[in-house]
Amino acid sequence: MKIVILAAGIGSRLGNPFPKPLTPLNNGKSIMQMQVQNLSATFDLDDIQVVVGFKKELIMERFPELMYIYNPFFDRTNTSKSLLLALKKNRHTSVLWLNGDVVFDDKLLHTLRAQMENDISFVGVNTSKVGDEEVKYTLKNGRVHQLSKNVKNGLGEAVGINFIAKKDMALLINRLEECDKDDYFEKGIEMAIEKDGLLVQALDISQHDCMEVDFREDLEHANLIFKK
């Protein structure tokens, strides 16, 4: 299994002059530093790969121990194409991937690991809130049915942490290939569900602290939660 951090985007909504994963928190760590520390405590550091683009040298210099995949079209593509690059490099294994702006409690990884050992594809979700600007989901027969920001009557929010089992890898790669360059990767998942019958579980991680930092108010909230 491999772990992929998507960190190629410009992150213009937060307004940093540097990649969003390097955003400093009040606890003295950056978002990505927290991610790497948490991940490496549970998984092998050598299995972590980062998709980079915008000011890639800043990330690579800060984390020289990691492996990198470069998206040269980071300014013209969205997460569907960054994820596609990573999955094509790892098409013969399962992949856990997360957005480069996700801050989370390290205990969350124990919940994820138990599910990954069953080799079942999943989308991590928070059922306690449903924000208008967030990726939302619905279920059909107990599995993810719809997955996008435009979902109506969503059951919760996707938190930006996801897993594709080895047996499902080819399906997702094919659908990500079909995505438009400005699509989020959730579009590829949704198409694979609709057209290929891909089974994706909504893994409830609501009991853990986990959030994406998109705006300044998100950063303020993260600083209140993650003080250590």
Backbone hydrogen bonds, N-H to C=O, Kabsch-Sander energy under -0.5 kcal/mol:
donor,donor_aa,acceptor,acceptor_aa,energy
2,K,94,S,-2.2
3,I,47,D,-2.8
4,V,96,L,-2.8
5,I,49,Q,-2.6
6,L,4,V,-0.5
6,L,98,L,-2.6
7,A,5,I,-0.8
7,A,51,V,-2.4
14,L,11,G,-1.1
15,G,11,G,-0.8
16,N,11,G,-0.6
22,L,19,P,-1.9
23,T,20,K,-2.3
25,L,29,K,-3.0
28,G,25,L,-1.7
31,I,23,T,-1.6
32,M,21,P,-2.9
34,M,30,S,-2.1
35,Q,31,I,-2.0
36,V,32,M,-2.9
37,Q,33,Q,-2.4
38,N,34,M,-2.4
39,L,35,Q,-2.9
40,S,36,V,-2.7
41,A,37,Q,-0.9
42,T,38,N,-0.6
42,T,39,L,-1.3
43,F,39,L,-3.3
47,D,44,D,-2.1
48,I,45,L,-1.7
49,Q,3,I,-3.1
49,Q,47,D,-0.5
50,V,67,M,-2.2
51,V,5,I,-2.7
52,V,50,V,-0.7
52,V,69,I,-2.5
53,G,7,A,-0.6
54,F,8,A,-2.4
56,K,53,G,-1.4
58,L,55,K,-1.4
59,I,55,K,-0.8
60,M,56,K,-2.6
61,E,57,E,-2.6
62,R,58,L,-1.2
63,F,59,I,-2.1
66,L,63,F,-1.6
67,M,48,I,-1.5
69,I,50,V,-2.6
71,N,52,V,-2.8
74,F,71,N,-1.2
76,R,73,F,-2.1
77,T,73,F,-1.2
78,N,181,K,-2.7
80,S,183,D,-1.9
81,K,78,N,-1.1
82,S,78,N,-1.3
83,L,79,T,-2.7
84,L,80,S,-1.7
85,L,81,K,-1.9
86,A,82,S,-1.6
87,L,83,L,-2.8
88,K,84,L,-2.3
89,K,85,L,-0.9
90,N,86,A,-0.7
90,N,87,L,-0.7
91,R,88,K,-0.6
93,T,90,N,-1.5
95,V,164,I,-2.1
96,L,2,K,-2.6
97,W,95,V,-0.5
97,W,162,N,-2.7
98,L,4,V,-2.3
99,N,160,G,-2.1
100,G,6,L,-2.3
102,V,99,N,-1.5
103,V,211,M,-3.0
105,D,209,D,-2.6
108,L,105,D,-1.8
109,L,106,D,-1.2
110,H,107,K,-1.1
111,T,107,K,-0.9
112,L,108,L,-2.0
113,R,109,L,-2.8
114,A,110,H,-1.8
115,Q,111,T,-1.3
116,M,112,L,-2.6
117,E,113,R,-2.0
118,N,115,Q,-1.1
119,D,116,M,-1.9
120,I,115,Q,-0.9
122,F,163,F,-1.9
123,V,201,Q,-2.7
124,G,161,I,-2.7
125,V,203,L,-2.8
126,N,157,E,-3.0
127,T,125,V,-0.6
129,K,126,N,-0.6
134,E,131,G,-1.1
136,K,148,S,-2.7
137,Y,156,G,-1.1
138,T,146,Q,-1.6
140,K,143,R,-2.7
143,R,140,K,-1.6
144,V,200,V,-3.0
145,H,138,T,-3.1
146,Q,138,T,-0.6
148,S,136,K,-1.7
151,V,148,S,-0.8
155,L,137,Y,-2.9
157,E,126,N,-2.5
157,E,129,K,-0.5
158,A,135,V,-3.0
159,V,124,G,-2.4
162,N,97,W,-2.9
163,F,122,F,-2.6
164,I,95,V,-2.5
165,A,163,F,-0.5
168,D,165,A,-1.5
169,M,165,A,-0.7
169,M,166,K,-1.0
172,L,168,D,-1.8
173,I,169,M,-2.5
174,N,170,A,-2.2
175,R,171,L,-1.9
176,L,172,L,-2.6
177,E,173,I,-1.9
178,E,174,N,-1.0
179,C,175,R,-0.9
183,D,180,D,-1.9
187,K,184,Y,-1.7
188,G,184,Y,-0.6
188,G,185,F,-0.7
189,I,185,F,-1.7
190,E,186,E,-2.7
191,M,187,K,-2.3
192,A,188,G,-2.1
193,I,189,I,-2.1
194,E,190,E,-2.4
195,K,191,M,-3.3
196,D,192,A,-1.5
197,G,193,I,-0.8
198,L,192,A,-2.1
200,V,198,L,-0.6
201,Q,121,S,-2.6
203,L,123,V,-2.1
203,L,201,Q,-0.9
204,D,202,A,-0.8
205,I,125,V,-2.7
205,I,203,L,-0.6
208,H,205,I,-2.3
210,C,208,H,-0.5
211,M,103,V,-2.4
213,V,101,D,-2.2
214,D,212,E,-0.9
219,L,215,F,-1.9
220,E,216,R,-2.3
221,H,217,E,-1.9
222,A,218,D,-2.8
223,N,219,L,-2.1
224,L,220,E,-1.2
225,I,221,H,-1.7
226,F,222,A,-3.2
227,K,225,I,-1.1
